[in-house]
Amino acid sequence: MTANLLDDLNFATACRVAFAGFLRLGEFTYKTEDLNTRSIFSATKLTRSDVRFSSSLDHVQLTLKRSKTDRRHEGIQIVLAKTGDEACPVDALQKLLLLDPKEPDAPLFSFHRKPFSRNHFLSTLSTKL
């Protein structure tokens, strides 16, 4: 798969997951400097290992390690239900993890040669609109 197609897949999946999970932009994007220390990134940002599919594949449990509403910093479990339509976050995550395989501590979403930052996400959104 080409880099542009993988970027499109990551962007589309992020949109579906963010919408279904009521995520704030800062909960699924990250800055370049966030990647400098992998242990801190893994402890604070969304990674591939934060996605857990149910055995029946009817939902996904997404673990947010940090959230504005999580005052005690214990992490929040967000359940994303399978909808069976074009906007299904479960199907999108399955496709992303199959077609863009990465190690478990890798960022959940990524763009080729640039971070999945707020600015890059919003500029991609603007372009696609």
N, C-alpha and C positions, 0 to 999 in steps of 0.2 A: 504494500500500500504506500502511496506517495506521501510526502510530508504534508502537502496541502490537504489531502483527504483525511489524514490523521488529525490535523488541526481542526478540520470541520467536524470530525467525529467527537473529539474532545469538547469542542465548544457546544455542540448540540446536546451531548450528554450532560454537560454542566448545566445547561439551561433547563433540561428536563428534571434533573435532580434538585436544582435550586428551587424551581417552581413547586414541585411536589413536596419538598421538605421545608418550604418557607424559609430558606436560607438567606442570610444577609450576604452581601457581596464579599465582605471581608472573611466570611466563614469558608469560602471555597477558592479564594484567590490568594496569591502570595507574592512577595517581592523577591527580587534577585538575591538580596542579602540574606533572606530567610533560608536560602539553600546552602549558605556557607557552613553552618553547623548542623549536620544531619541529625544529631541526637536531639537538639532543640526543635528542629523542624518536625521530627517524628513525634515529639511530645506535645506539639501545639497545633499542627496543621493536619489537614485531611491527607491520608496516604491510602494506598491500595489496600492495606490491611484493615482499614476502617470500614470496609464493605463486607457484610456477611449475608449471603443468600440463605433463605429458608430452605429446608430439605425439599419442600414441595414447589419451590421457586415461585410462590405466590406473593412474596414480599422480600424486601431487603432491609436489613438493619444497618443504619449508618451511624457510626460513633463520632460525634463532634467532641473533640478534646477540650475545646475552649469555645465559649459562647458568651455574648453579652448578658444573656439571661441566666447563665450558670454562675451564680455568685460564689459558690464554694469551690469552683474549679474541679468538680468531680467528673465532668464529662456528661454528655447528654446522648441518649439513644433516640434516634429518629427512625420511625418505621415508614418505609415507602412501599405502597401497595402496587401490585401489578394491575395495570388498567387494560391491557390488551389492545390499546390503540396506538397511534403514531407518537403520542406524547408519553408513552409508558417509560418511567424511569428504570424499572427493573430490566426490561428488554434492552434499553440503552446501555445500562451498566454491563450487562452480559456481553453485548457486542463490543463495547470498549475494551473490556478485559481480555476478550478473545483476540481481537484484531490489533490491539496495541499492548502486548504483554510487557510488563515491567516487574521489577523486584517489589516485594511487599512494602518496603519503606519508601518507595518512590511516591512523589506527589500523585494524588488521585487524578488530577487533570494537568495537562501540559500542552504547550505550543512548541513546535519545532524551533530550536535555537533562540527561544525567549521564554521568560517565565509566564506563568498563567496569572499575570498581575491584573489589578483593577483596571489600569489604563489600557492594557492590551485587550482585555475582555470587552470593555466598553467601546473601544475603537472597532473591534470585530463586530459587535452588535450593531453599531452605527452603520458599518459597511453593508451588513446583511439586510438592514431595514431599508 
